[in-house]
Amino acid sequence: MARRHGEGEPGDEVADTLVAPAEPGEPEREAPALVDVDPGHYEMGGEVARGGMGVVRRARDLRAQREVALKELLGGSEKLRVRFEREARITAQLQHPSIVPVYEVGQWPDGRPFYAMKLVGGRPLDDVVDEALDPDARLALVPRILPAVEAIAYAHEQGVIHRDLKPANVLLGEFGETVVIDWGIARFMDEPEEAPTPEASDTAGDERATTGKRPSSLGAGRRSSKLTVEGAVVGTPGYMPPEQAMGRPVDARADVYALGALLYHALSGEPPYDGTDVQTILVELLTEPPVPLATRAPSAPSDLIGIVEKAMARDPADRYADARELARDLEAFTTGRLVGAYRYSSWELITRFVRRNPALTAALAILAASAVAFAVAIVAAQRESERERARAVEAEQRALNQERVAHERLAQVHAQEAVRRLQRGDLLGAEVLAAGALLEQPANPASPHHALAPALPPEVRAARLAGPAATWSAARALRFASHERVLSAHTDWIYDVLASEDGRWLVTTGADRRAIIWDARDGSVHRELEGHTGTVFQAALDREGATLATSGYDGTVRLWSFPDGRPIRTLEHPTDRVYGVCFAHDGSLIAAGLEGRVAVFDPASGAVTRELQLTSALPWRLDCARDAPVAVAGTSGSEAVVLDLGAGAVRHRLMHGGSYVHCAILDPGGRVVTVDKQGVLRRFDPISGAVLAQAQVGGACEALAGSPDGRWLAIGWDEITVVDAATFRPVARLEGHRSIVVALSFDASGRRLYSGGEDRRVVSWAIPSARAGLALPTPTAAEIDTIRVSPNGRRLASAGDDGVVRLWDLETGREALALEGHSAPIRGLLWRDDAQLITSAMDLTLRTHDVGRAETTSVVTLPHFGDELARGADLTTLAIGSGDGSVLLEAPERGERRVLEVFGERAWWVGFDPAGRRLAAASYDGSVALIDPRAGEVVNRWSGHEARIYDADWRPDGEELTTGDLDGWVRGWDPETGERVRQWRARDGERVISLAWSADARWLLVTTDEGMRVHHPDGTLALRLDLGARTTAAAWTADGRMIFASEGRVNVLPLDTESWRADPEALLAEAEAAAGATLDALIGLADDAP
């Protein structure tokens, strides 16, 4: 079906767009005001196309009695109007048979501009190319493209460049006509380039215009090469020259390149660059030439290929000077004349002469036959030799390119898996995979594959490395434990591991009917204890650490001197199988057997002093309190049982809703902790049996251990999940077994964790006394909106949607205090001094808290809910952003309040400059204001963003105010003039949630809806940590560590932009040793540990 002009308007195949309208005050060509036109002159028809800037309708001009296409501005800013009028005037000034004529330019009585143009029939060039199924059919399109080249040549002579030539903008009519359309981003050559400001335009936002939604992710396959991009880069990536892709000023030679790309597409059937998204296309365009046309279209005439290659030369100086020169060569080709861009061989010239002069050739043929044949033979042999060499070079280059692409793809796979593991807490696996990505990435100068990489702009190379570098750095800094060694002596399942109080010995039991005492210092076997005739289930040490008890499936409990392993005596249990065993607070021995029967032994005599009925289900491990007559046991039923050993009775049956509870222990505070088969972790009061806390932490549980200091819980199933005992939030996952983990034990120092599995292995994990990074979990995943470091740099305060202020010790990472009081989300937080905090919230209150006494000392009612808080130079004046757009200047100690009406929408952010004398504010409506707090006046106000501003920060020198919005734009402003001094956009247009300058102004920490990013001031990406969730509250510690929050967790990480640059093979080897697994094992290619 033919498509009329208007149906081909930009937007039909556009996804994400960066836009560049004229700057306010940018010089425009003098143009008279538009004339009002009576809408009654036109009979409106149906809508043809719609974009972000305009809509095109069919219409009938009743005065001239002809069908027209009528394009109208949809509305918007003055910038859009200027752009629209310029498009109309430029198009109207171009009078050429292959350019759509404009009949009228004017405005409706309501002020909306429009222009009427010829309604042109035709089909886009790419549709026609798709239907040309063989080389001859595609070659036949060249004469159809020549008029488009001539139209652009005419435009160049008029001083106009198109800047967005692509197949969709060249229409081929059914009667042989060719028309170039869409002059929306054309400009006069003597006009300055647009500054890159985001704005809706006709080349952007069809989806936004029609659905009100943000444009969807970029299209895949061939479609992506057709995307029109505007902003720092203006045009369509698949057809623009490299200099245009870099955002540099362009001239007529940019159109020449695009015309060459059209010819390339027509002859080969494929665009020159055809990535899956805009970023991929731009990277390919900037780093390497397209596949040679001779490779994609081997049957195309050599002189025509020469024309295309000259038009698409990467250096503008090597191209045709303008479209007129290109048209001359192309017209020469179509008429059979010599082409200036191609150097013909002698044989080619002879061949052309023969074709053009057949009679003369026949007369001379006999005379010259012998000489020609001889010459032809020599030339042919020489040409064949040259072709062979060229084919060999090309094959080698193709092989190198394929090798490079293979390494790049493997690096990408490793990087994505590293991110996935980091997000789920497998820090060791993430470190290994990230190191593997750095090793495989050719863009890494330290990679052994770097020689394969093409020359890349520094910002492109940095972007490729930012992700794996940040993932590696974060995983290493947060590493909870390192794989130390594997103990392998058991020949069947491990059932229990037990570390001695002094940390020197380790006891393990197994299904091989043995208990083994290991020297924990070097992992050697100290003693093998044999005597049980069945599985040895659990081991226990008395309080003096001199007697070891082991329970067995042979119905006995055996006592051994410790650590020499000498048998003391065998205790016969009333049942045929014994499971749990532990020493009670008074030294008696408790053993649970079949049918839930518990026997209490006197270890000295071996006599049974009491029997108890624990449960009707199978009992599991027993855990006795050291200082109280209490024991707890898991069971194969849906209950954990608390025994009162003093009363000789069951105190509580802690029910778990039908899930078996193999895991039950007593924590250092005497509370019962359990995990059931559904992975629900619970804490119970041992006196009342009440549930104190619970959380879903993963899969089932076969082993549970708590650290001696009560800080950590380790849960064993198909991996080890380490949980913060206070909040029940996972902090790490350890994968060291090839099977279910059935036994866990911390040593007395808490610096070592032992695990045993069905794989017959015992793994020793070393836990560092301190980590470079901290992950500070809160009890819930409520969003944390604000983080502030105390003036002395020792503590961190966080607050957010749960209305609670939490204080953390930045040295130990422990939560020091939780302050409640607000009944709604907290939005503002600041330290008055090291002992006092001030908060504002959506409950309309401003509160002062004494952190030493853990109490609220004052409450002030606000006229509207408060957002950001800031403090002035006098240390008593507070600025509060309000939900109604006002800014409050509050001095609670003096009882003073001034309300400044600043914005029409929510004043989301306020902040004093580093000197505390100037106040800035930013609003949801995209506006920024500078306020004189002493005079209480707005000094300057400007429209800074089209989208909602979500955060801002002063540069440490006070010379720049930096803002970020939900469209991903980060902009720097001169606060005195409101002039923009910098601008860049977050990767893939991610929403900017918060930002913070480092103290030395070398780095800008940015959080987005996907994670944390660190940028150089010019926007170059240095680190990219993908967390897969909205990330908030960017801040810095006094010693230069980065702070940000995600999913109810505060992360404190060192800024490491150098360590990852080391030899990636060494990084990988160290990471593999820490994980106890090789890279190949983690990706399923091998089973061996390093």
Number of C-alpha atoms within 10 A of each C-alpha: 6 14 16 20 28 24 19 22 24 27 24 18 19 24 26 24 25 23 26 24 23 21 13 9 7 13 10 12 9 6 9 6 9 15 14 15 17 11 12 10 13 21 13 16 15 9 16 19 20 26 25 24 27 24 19 24 22 22 21 19 19 12 9 9 9 12 19 24 27 28 26 21 23 19 14 13 9 11 18 22 18 14 21 23 22 21 18 22 15 19 23 19 13 19 14 16 15 21 24 22 18 22 14 16 20 20 21 15 12 7 14 15 25 23 24 26 21 17 20 21 20 22 25 23 23 22 13 18 20 13 11 18 11 12 16 12 15 22 19 14 18 19 16 19 24 20 21 27 28 22 23 29 24 19 24 21 14 14 15 24 26 25 26 26 29 29 25 21 22 25 30 26 19 11 8 9 16 28 25 27 25 23 22 23 21 19 21 18 17 10 13 13 20 18 17 20 20 20 25 26 29 26 31 28 30 27 20 16 20 11 10 10 11 14 17 12 10 19 19 13 11 16 18 25 27 24 28 29 23 27 20 22 22 25 28 27 32 27 35 29 27 25 17 21 22 15 17 13 12 16 22 23 25 29 28 34 28 25 27 25 28 25 28 27 25 27 31 22 21 20 25 26 24 23 23 16 22 26 16 16 22 22 18 20 25 21 16 13 14 15 12 13 22 17 11 16 19 14 15 18 12 16 19 22 23 19 23 25 22 21 30 31 19 18 12 21 9 13 24 22 16 22 28 20 19 26 23 16 23 27 19 14 19 15 10 11 13 17 19 17 21 16 13 15 10 11 14 12 12 14 11 15 13 15 10 13 10 10 11 11 15 11 10 10 13 10 10 11 11 11 11 14 11 11 13 14 12 12 15 13 12 12 12 12 12 12 12 12 12 12 12 12 12 13 12 12 13 13 12 15 15 13 14 22 16 14 19 20 15 17 25 21 16 26 29 20 19 29 28 17 21 27 17 14 22 25 31 32 31 33 34 30 33 37 33 29 32 33 27 26 33 25 26 21 17 17 20 15 18 16 14 19 19 15 12 15 12 10 12 18 20 18 17 22 24 22 26 32 27 25 30 32 28 25 26 21 21 24 27 25 24 22 22 18 17 18 18 14 15 21 14 18 22 29 26 27 28 22 24 19 15 10 17 15 20 23 26 28 29 26 20 19 22 24 30 20 24 22 17 20 10 10 19 13 17 17 17 16 19 14 14 21 14 18 24 30 28 30 27 26 24 20 14 9 14 13 21 22 25 30 31 30 21 19 21 25 30 23 24 19 16 20 20 14 20 14 16 15 16 17 21 19 25 18 18 13 21 33 27 26 30 27 26 22 18 13 16 17 25 25 29 31 27 21 15 20 21 25 25 24 23 16 22 12 9 17 14 18 11 13 17 16 16 25 23 13 17 19 29 28 25 27 24 25 20 18 10 14 16 23 28 31 29 29 26 19 21 20 26 31 24 28 23 18 21 9 10 15 14 18 19 18 17 20 15 19 11 12 18 22 30 27 29 32 27 25 21 15 9 19 18 27 27 28 33 29 21 18 19 19 23 19 23 19 14 22 13 9 17 12 14 12 15 16 16 15 18 18 18 22 29 24 27 26 24 25 21 16 12 14 16 21 23 24 31 27 22 21 23 25 24 25 22 19 18 16 18 23 22 20 23 22 25 24 20 24 23 14 17 19 29 27 26 26 24 26 22 17 15 20 16 21 26 25 29 31 30 19 18 21 23 27 21 23 24 18 19 13 11 14 18 15 24 25 20 21 25 20 14 14 14 17 20 28 26 24 26 23 22 22 14 9 16 15 19 22 24 24 28 23 19 18 23 19 23 18 23 20 16 21 13 13 19 16 19 15 15 16 17 15 14 20 15 18 21 29 24 27 27 23 20 16 13 16 14 19 21 21 24 31 26 22 17 19 23 25 19 22 23 17 18 10 10 14 15 17 13 13 17 14 12 19 13 18 22 31 26 26 24 24 24 21 14 9 12 14 21 22 29 29 31 31 21 18 22 23 29 25 22 21 16 16 8 9 8 10 15 13 15 17 15 26 23 14 17 22 30 29 29 30 25 24 24 16 11 16 15 20 24 27 30 33 29 24 20 22 22 29 22 25 24 14 22 12 8 15 13 17 17 15 20 15 13 24 25 18 19 21 30 21 29 27 24 22 21 17 13 16 15 21 26 24 27 33 28 23 20 21 23 23 21 24 20 15 26 15 12 19 12 15 12 15 20 19 22 23 16 13 16 18 25 31 26 27 27 26 23 19 16 10 14 12 19 25 22 28 31 28 20 20 22 30 23 25 19 14 16 12 19 18 24 23 26 24 23 24 20 16 14 19 28 30 25 26 26 23 21 15 9 14 17 22 27 27 27 25 18 23 23 24 20 24 24 20 19 18 14 9 11 20 16 13 16 22 17 12 21 22 18 16 29 26 18 24 29 25 24 24 26 16 15 20 14 9 10 12 14 12 15 16
